[in-house]
Amino acid sequence: METTGTDPRAYTPARGTAGILDEALERLHSSGPERLGRLTNHAPMAVEALAAHGQERAVHRWLDRYAPKLEDFPTGLAPVTAANWPEALGDPRRAADWIAHFGRELEGRPWREVLAEWWPRLLPGLYGGSTHPVIRVGHAVRTLLADGDATTAPRLAELAHGLGYWAARHRPVTGVTALPGTEEAAASAALDAVPRIAGQEGGFPDRLGRVRRLPVWATAVTGPDTAYERLAELVRAATHRYATHGHGEETMLVHAATAPNAVLRALPALPRALWVPSLHAAWAASAAVTAMYAPAEGVPLVPPPGRLTPGEVMERALAHGDEHVIKLTDTALDFPDGPSLAAALRAVELSAPLSP
């Protein structure tokens, strides 16, 4: 098994992060979770990533650049309740209703309790919104775990927005044939064994509908600690793989690493009984993204130049500005070895920068 590197559970916010991040989240909560009816609002995730890595002074400047992409918060249709929530699940028109529902839930109950109740309900549908909702939840949970449960109002509201977006975009996947032979393989080998879908065209929902075969992996895992270790291995392997395969689709292949990392970040806040099913769901999502967007061939790994530090790599991501570059770099810095830093730099190279 590959080593896991830095343990993401050891996250400590940079000095001065709390107030600036909370201000940024408050600023963003008047905006909707999407724009143009289908594209995700990445700003809450990106500003949290910047703040987590010592770039809190740049948060509002970056947000000013991203602001033209934001849209107003959507109008609600009808309240989501304990009785009618199943019929509202997966209805993107109900995003405002779902966010309001989770806002009410988090006002009256501990956030870990709400998360534990809804996690198994939402986990099968983590493909919805191109996996962005679960990623937003992972960032929100990290802020709440910082400094020993930093439960400020903006951070609780951010969890409500993330969970609500996930519920509105909930989309399960069924009818996938399990391919044997990789159950005990390293995560990197299992990802290499993922077959590409036929016809590499169309958006995420169209491609997802063509995923019909995926290798099985880590099926023998039954204990939570091993589940955590294997999930960390998967995140690291998917991050490394971006350095050699990211040219297949520079934006969407980011999610092969950031989606499972969102699940990994949520595990410490969840009951341990949920860790094993979370591992299996995260693998399926990472493998599906790989099947949908991976190129036919990889390229050689280009090591980072000189003695570039993780902080300097984040500075490059910030200067570039693209939200997916920032988020992949954030994941890479959870496992800051040479291939992970190379993956972040590869994202900078491949991606179009954020407009000034």
Secondary structure as UniProt FT lines:
FT   HELIX           8..10
FT   TURN            15..16
FT   HELIX           17..28
FT   TURN            29..30
FT   STRAND          34..35
FT   TURN            36..38
FT   STRAND          39..40
FT   HELIX           43..52
FT   TURN            53..54
FT   HELIX           56..58
FT   HELIX           59..66
FT   HELIX           67..69
FT   TURN            82..84
FT   HELIX           85..88
FT   TURN            89..90
FT   HELIX           92..94
FT   HELIX           95..108
FT   HELIX           111..122
FT   HELIX           123..125
FT   HELIX           128..131
FT   HELIX           132..149
FT   HELIX           153..168
FT   STRAND          177..179
FT   TURN            183..184
FT   HELIX           187..192
FT   HELIX           204..208
FT   TURN            209..210
FT   STRAND          213..215
FT   TURN            219..220
FT   HELIX           224..245
FT   HELIX           246..248
FT   TURN            250..251
FT   HELIX           252..254
FT   HELIX           255..266
FT   HELIX           267..269
FT   HELIX           272..274
FT   HELIX           275..293
FT   TURN            306..307
FT   HELIX           310..320
FT   HELIX           323..332
FT   TURN            333..334
FT   HELIX           338..350
//
